Amino acid sequence: MTKFETLVADVSACSICKNSLADGARPVFQVHPDARILIAGQAPGRKVHESGIPFDDASGKRLREWLGISRETFYNPKNLAILPMGFCYPGTGKNGDLPPRPECEPAWRSQLLEQLPNIEVTIVLGKYAQKYHFENTHGSLTELVKSWQEYWPKLVPLPHPSPRNNIWLSKNRWFEQELIPKLQSRLSTALLK
């Protein structure tokens, strides 16, 4: 086995925080050294935990629409790497899913990122991923997403594609009118290489 294959096997078998997870450990991610696009998300939801397939839910459907790519392209690890901040479903709290478990980043995420030398675009979803990938996230989500051109074309901050963000989307129509077409064009170029 190569170093990369060993790392992926180790992450897939991880149980570091299994005793802290009501539904047990089931790391969900997608990675390949050839990937040109990285999706940096929060953590799998309950449906994704059950299927073991990243973004296999309503959020994933919307995300693929935003990206302008097919399900087949999305789930080809040579095209897209998907590395959430937490690899396992963290469980549910009073206001929805709990935050990503903090163990994944120091144990695995940094090592996996080192195995992705070809990433051209990193799409950053949600506040936990945004805090990690952007130095200046003291403002609101809206302020960060509105400043997307400051980070373009390497980093692209997006709101989480969850249906829970429908109100945000309706208040910020510029997002789908201005940013999404540019993002789709950028990804199309990256995938052609």
Beta strands, then each sheet from edge to edge (+ up, - down):
strand 1: 37-40
strand 2: 80-82
strand 3: 92-93
strand 4: 96-97
strand 5: 121-125
strand 6: 155-158
sheet 1: 2+ 1+ 5+ 6+
sheet 2: 3+ 4-
end
